[in-house]
Amino acid sequence: MPAPLTRLLCVGDIHLGRRPSRVPDLSDHGVNSGDLTPVAAWRRVVDIAIEQRVAAVVLAGDVVEADNQFFEAYGPLQAGVQRLVAAGIPVVAVAGNHDVQVLPRLADEIPGFKLLGRGGVWEQHVIAVGGVPIVRLLGWSFPQKVVTSSPLDTVPAPADDLPTVGVLHCDLDVRDSRYAPVTTAALAAAPGDAWLLGHIHAPSAREGRAPRGYLGSLCSLDPGETGTHGAWLLDVNGVHDVAISRLYISPLRWEPVDVDIADLGHPDDLEGAVAGAVQAVAARIADTVGETRAVGCRVRLVGASSLHRAIVASLDRKDPTKLRALIGACVYFVESVVDDARQAIDLAVVAQGTDPPGLLARMLREIEANTEAGERLVRDAARALAVTAHLSPFAPLPDVADMNAVARKHLLRQGLLALEGLMAQRVAP
Ligand SMILES: [Mn+2]
């Protein structure tokens, strides 16, 4: 295969100034908290750009966490841009909703940092190699924090056949979004050979030719940002032949882990089950773990077991969040354990009793089967929940779309837990 004509290094939301949350002290395993930050990931981007001799580094907005973090961002950004410029690599960025004010100010202060589409006016920037124009970047920056119209309404068509890459921070397929709403149809119709988006932190761009999608956050920023994160290489192979591939360089990664308690013969078996589940995560993500230094596992107990109460009680004495495992070059840790498992209870049998567990079991069966009596219970609970939800402290939160569904879920979950408690009292000596 011939070498690509030109290569760009493309990066989504960096959020310089933010520190990843929910990470324990891993210094005993050679990983310091500073190793897992957006600043560390940005430094790695600069290293790779220079190693790979890319033609430009492209940033898709939210480079900085917040408009009041000029000082936090200035040092790392300036140092990185300086190294890149010294290597002959330009840096081109658009501003997002997080850095609408601070990114233009940083661009003014840092030589070699090119802000594209300042003030919400589309701008073209041609990357040339050895004086030969190779690829056109087409970018638009947030002019103010709230933008309720689609920037693609005003996107200009390229004037010639030069490969064109759109760079845009926007909210895809969110109606009435305050952050530059764009539809998939408009994106598909937009001129250009590729569209690299910022804003949503879960990457959605597909590897391969003619990509249109989110690059995702460079560095996982909180446990909600699960799975793969990092940067992208964009190869310009020729006219209308642009392809991207992933670089798994997020220093931190989050993975959900389900541990089924059904097969445990003794509460102490949970230790081995959690350790085994973490090993299984490492095996599953081996191909995409890349340069990740630390993987945080959110453990969820699932399944039904007669030992459920005993297992939950054992968590206090044997805390899985103390687990650390060095697998390959990466430290795995357990960030939290959530109990979604339940006591193995035969509701039909318990429901035959005339005691309080029997009464509760019958109610749960009515709710589970959506009988008239069950639906009445759900409606009563939903009404009670709505009273709380309408209290003024909760006013800023979005409305609950389906309060009945929420109430039903809570009733089943809490009802089963209460039933477990009642049954435990019954069998206790
Ligand atoms: Mn962002």
Residues whose N, C-alpha, C, O or C-beta is under 5 A from the ligand:
A	BS01	MN	D13 D62 H199
